[in-house]
Amino acid sequence: MSTIPENFETIRAQIKKAERMAGAGEGTTNLVAVTKTQSHENILAALSCGQRLFGENKVQEAQSHWQDLKMHYPDITLHLIGPLQTNKAGEAVALFDVIETLDRDKLATELSKEMKKQGRGLECYIQVNTGQEPQKAGIAPQDVGKFLTYATQDCGLTITGLMCIPPLEDPPALHFALLKKLAQANHLKNLSMGMSADFKKAIALGATHVRIGTALFGKRSA
Ligand SMILES: *Cc1c(COP(=O)(O)O)cnc(C)c1O
């Protein structure tokens, strides 16, 4: 098994190569290191590799690692990549820098209220249910424009991108291409798409953020 520093080296090289093949400028893709379920030791190892951009999918678990670490490393950027309950919006606004999983009106309203209260302006991405899966969170592709208007005009949120988690059984490229099209149509610059198994494809289709866990840290135990 390879070590975390070796994995970072490998993934960074693969990202660079994918950017080159896509004709994208070097460094246009941001690596979001997904640390959910990882030990504190593994997180420290990632920080030692110079990594400063991280993703977590649960508010409480994120607090347990990152509240302290963010004080020691002021240049850390933390993305929420999991579903957010409205009753946790306050805690999420206090800890995270970017909410990638804005997926409904009520959450937009609540996040807006909390950001005003705390004087913090987080960037948000809209999670799009590109596969229109009934059990999956996200705005339906045809509703993105309307929801964007609500989130920005009515709630005053800063929306800078879109994110998606393609259905397991589909070729991911279809979903990445759709997300890219929606971002262009709505003039949004960030595209969070691609995980360990498919990030090269995502970069080929214009990802600005790839969310990688397993390929950096090994298989998750939980
Ligand atoms: C866990 C997770 C990832 C990382 O997945 P890997 O396959 O381990 O790279 C990316 N995005 C989201 C939303 C996740 O929950």
The ligand as an SDF file (V2000), in Angstrom:
LIG
                    3D

 15 15  0  0  0  0  0  0  0  0999 V2000
  -16.9230   10.7040   -0.2200 C   0  0  0  0  0  0  0  0  0  0  0  0
  -17.1960   11.7010   -1.2630 C   0  0  0  0  0  0  0  0  0  0  0  0
  -16.2430   11.9630   -2.2650 C   0  0  0  0  0  0  0  0  0  0  0  0
  -14.9250   11.2480   -2.3760 C   0  0  0  0  0  0  0  0  0  0  0  0
  -15.1260    9.9860   -2.9300 O   0  0  0  0  0  0  0  0  0  0  0  0
  -13.8830    9.0030   -3.2860 P   0  0  0  0  0  0  0  0  0  0  0  0
  -14.4930    8.0280   -4.2020 O   0  0  0  0  0  0  0  0  0  0  0  0
  -13.4350    8.4260   -1.9880 O   0  0  0  0  0  0  0  0  0  0  0  0
  -12.8430    9.8180   -3.9150 O   0  0  0  0  0  0  0  0  0  0  0  0
  -16.5630   12.9420   -3.1940 C   0  0  0  0  0  0  0  0  0  0  0  0
  -17.7220   13.6110   -3.1660 N   0  0  0  0  0  0  0  0  0  0  0  0
  -18.6550   13.3880   -2.2130 C   0  0  0  0  0  0  0  0  0  0  0  0
  -19.9110   14.1800   -2.2380 C   0  0  0  0  0  0  0  0  0  0  0  0
  -18.4200   12.4220   -1.2430 C   0  0  0  0  0  0  0  0  0  0  0  0
  -19.3630   12.2080   -0.3060 O   0  0  0  0  0  0  0  0  0  0  0  0
  1  2  1  0
  2  3  1  0
  2 14  2  0
  3  4  1  0
  3 10  2  0
  4  5  1  0
  5  6  1  0
  6  7  2  0
  6  8  1  0
  6  9  1  0
 10 11  1  0
 11 12  2  0
 12 13  1  0
 12 14  1  0
 14 15  1  0
M  END
$$$$
